[in-house]
Amino acid sequence: MHKKRVIIYFIIVIFLFVFNFYLRPVEGNKLVDKSYKSNSAYINDLYYSNELFKSELSYDGKKLYEAIVDASINDKTEVRIECNEDCSRSFNDSYDAVYLDHPELISFVGLDYCDYEDEILVCKNYGNIGKLKTKLATLRIEREIDSIKRDTKNMNDKDKIIYVYNYVASHDYNRLFMYAKSNQSAYSFFTGGKSVCAGFAKASQIILQNVGINSLTAIDDDHMWNYVEYNKKWYIFDATVGASYHNKKHKNYYEGLGRTTEGVDNHFFADLYPKIEEEQLIDIFDLR
């Protein structure tokens, strides 16, 4: 009898876990409607992308962009595409545009190296997460975001921005994790509780959109961060700074609402961004 009770208890615990993390009904992203789901930009229900950065690519650049996305979604071991030398030279722009346009592409963990020969560009995948893991992770992230939306439902924009900053910064930033294969997507952030700047920025972007805050991701050679819109003006939002200190009481914890861990003068696609205010949210919100 005792053994039977233990088994029943175990089954109930497993059911509650699966329901809460994978099956619990969620409101979802309001921007991801039926019409968007029929759009080629649609990846999953986590995020609505206007593919702003893709729009700035050349014809060949867009082909590369689409090949990168396709390889990630379909768990291909390599990106392989016919292109001329000009196409090959535009690869980095296409790669960065995918990073910026699709934070919800959690299966995209990066590319190892590329070879160009006889007008064929071949780039090896680091090793995608896989379709099943991606699907399960997406379900779990949807439910995590739904909980965040409930927490922030009655907040004003200021409090939402601070909430998201604190939530993201509460996760581990581990420099030893920089060389792991899965750290460049929101997957590591949401499923492992740790990441580096790319994971923090992509997670921030997804969350901010879902709670109704306009934001953009930005990237340069060494760093990735966000900009947020507040009272019709744009400001720096870099939760990696907070995660680096990991303690709200540290005097520099909220510096990410005013500066990044790197410079911001020469990030990629800079002409596409709105004017960024010199005044800092850390001062506007009185968080020093």
N, C-alpha and C positions, 0 to 999 in steps of 0.2 A: 504493500500500500504506500509506504514511504517513497519507494523508488518511483512509483507511478506519479505521485504528486510532484516529485522533482522533475520528471519528464514533462509534465503538463506546465509546470512553472517555466521551465526552459523554453518550451514552445511559445508560451505567451510573451516572454521577454524578446525572443527572436522576432515574433510577429510585430510587436510594438516598435522594435528597432527598425525593421524594414519599412513599416508604415510611415514612421516619423521621418525617416531620411530619404525614402524613395517613392512612396505612394501617396503621402498626404496631399490632398488637393491644395493647389496654390492659385493665387490670383494671376500671376504671370506678368510679364512686361507689357504694359498697355500699348506701347508703340509697335509691338510685333503682332500686327493684325493679319487677317486673311489675305489681304492684298500684298502685304510685305512677304508673306510666306511663299508667294508665287514668284517673287523677285529673285534674280540670280545672286543677289547679295546675301540672301538668307542662309544662315548656317544652323542656328538653333534658336530656341525661344528666349535665350538669356539676354540678347542684345540686338538693337536695331542699328544697322550701319548704313550711312549714306555713301560709303566708299569715296569719301572726299579725296583721299590721297591717290587712289587708283585713277581718278579722273584727270590727274596731272601727268600721268605716264604716257609715253609714246605708244604707238600701236604695238610694237614688239614688247615694250615693257608690260603692257596689259596682258599679253599672251603669257609672259613669264609669271606674272601675278596670279593668273588663273590656274596655271600649271602647279604652282606652289600650293594653292588652296586645295586643288583637286587631289594632289598627292597626299596631303594631310588628312583630308576627309576620308579618302579611300584606302588609307593605311599602306601607301606605296613605299617601297624602300628607296626610291629615287625620283627626282624630278628630271624628266627627259623631254627635251623640246628642240625642234629644228629652229635655228636662228642664225643670223649673220653676226659679224663681229660687233656691229653697233648694238645689236640685241644683247649680246653677251656683256658688253660694257654697262648696260642699263640694269643689270641683274640686281645690284645692291639697292637701287631705288625701288625696284619691285618688291624685294624682300622686306625693306623697311615699311613700305606702304601696307603690306599685309599685316605687319606688326601693329601699325597704327589704326588701320581700318577695322580689324577683327580681333578684339580682345577676347571674344567669346570662342575663338577657334582654339580650344584648350588642347587639342591633339597636336598642335603645331609646336614642337619642341626645338625646332631649328634644323639647320643643314650643316653637315660636317665639312664637305669640301666640294668644289666644282671642277670639272674638266671640260675643256672646249676643244673639239677636234672635228674636222670635216663638217663644219656648220651644224654640229650637234652639241648642245649644252647639257651635260649630265651632272646633277648635284645629288649627292648621297644624303639621305635623311639620317638624322641622329638615331632614329629608331622611334617611330610613333608610339603613342600610348596604346593604340589598338582600339577597334570600334566598340567592343564591349565595355572596356574601362571608361572610354569616353562617354558612352551612353549613361552608364551608372553615375559617373562623376557629374554629368550635366543634371541628372535628376536630383542629385544631392545638393548641388549648387543652387538649383532653383528653390529648394526648400530652405536653404540657409538665407537666401536673399528674401524670401517671403517673410521669414522671421525678422529680418532687418527692416523690411517695409512696415511691419506691424509696430516695431519699436519706434519708428520715426513718423508714423502716420500723422500725428498731431503737432509735429515740430515745424518751426519756421525754417527758412533756408539757412540761416546762420547756424542753428542748432544741428541741422542735418549735415552740414559740411564738417562741423566739429565731431559729430558722431562718427561719420565715415572715416575721418582722419584717425580717431582713436581706435576704431575697430580694426582698420588695416594695420596701424602701428602696433597693435597688440600681438601681431604675429611675429615670428622669429625672422630676423635678418641675420643670415649666417654666411660670412665671406667664404668659409670652407665649402659652402654649398654652391659657390659660383660656377663650378666646373661640372656639376651634375647635368645630366642630359635633359631632365624634365623641368629645370628651374625657370625657363624662359616663358612659361605660360601661366595662366591663372590656375591651372590644374594643381601645381605644387602648393600654391597659396591656400586654396580651399580644401584640398584633401590631405595635405601634409602639415599645414599650419606654419610653413616656412617658405621663404623664397628669396629672390634678390630683386633688384629694382624693376625689372621687366614684369615679374609676377605681381608685385605691389601695384604698379601703374595700371596694368590690365584689370586686376581685380577692382581697383578704385574706379576705373572707367565704367565697368559693368554695374557696380553698386550705385554710383552716382546717377547714372541714367535711370535705374530702376526706382530711385527715391525722388526723381524729378529735378535733379540738378544738372544743368548743361555743363559739359566738360569736354576736354580734348586731351589726347595723349601726345607727348612729344618725345623725340629720341635724338641722341647724337651718338658719337662714336663710343662713348663710355657709360651712358646713363639713359634712363627712361623715367618720365614723370608726367604730371598732369597739369592742366590749367582748368580752373572752374569759373563759372560766371556767377557773380553776386551783385545784385542791384544794377544789372545791365553793364557791368564792368568785369574784366577778366583778370584773374590773379593766379599766382603760382600755388600749386597744391602738390606737395611731394611727401607722401607718407613714409617713404623710405627713411627720411630724416628722423621722424618719430620712432620708427622701428629700430633704428640704429641705437637710440638711447633707451628705448623700451620702458621708460619710466616717466609718467606725467609730471613728476616732481622735479625732474631734471630741468635746469634753466634753459636748455636748448631744445627740449622736446618739441615745442610747437614752432620751431624755426622753419619747419617744412611748409608752414602757411605764410611763406614770404621768400624763402630761398630753396634751392635744391642742393643736393650733395655735389653737383657739378655746376659749371657755368651754363648760361642759357642764351648766349649770344649767337651761337652758330649751329643751332639744331637744324635737322633736315626739314625740308619743305617750309622753311620759315615764312615765306611770303603768304602762305595759306592761313596763317594764324591771325586772330584779331589783335588789336593793340593790348599789350599787357601793362597793367597799372604798376607804377613804381611803388605806390603805397601798398602796404602789406596787410593781409588779413589778420596776421598775429596782432597788429596794432589796432585795426578796425574792431576786432573782437576782444581786445584788451586781454590778451592771453600771456603777456610777458610777466 
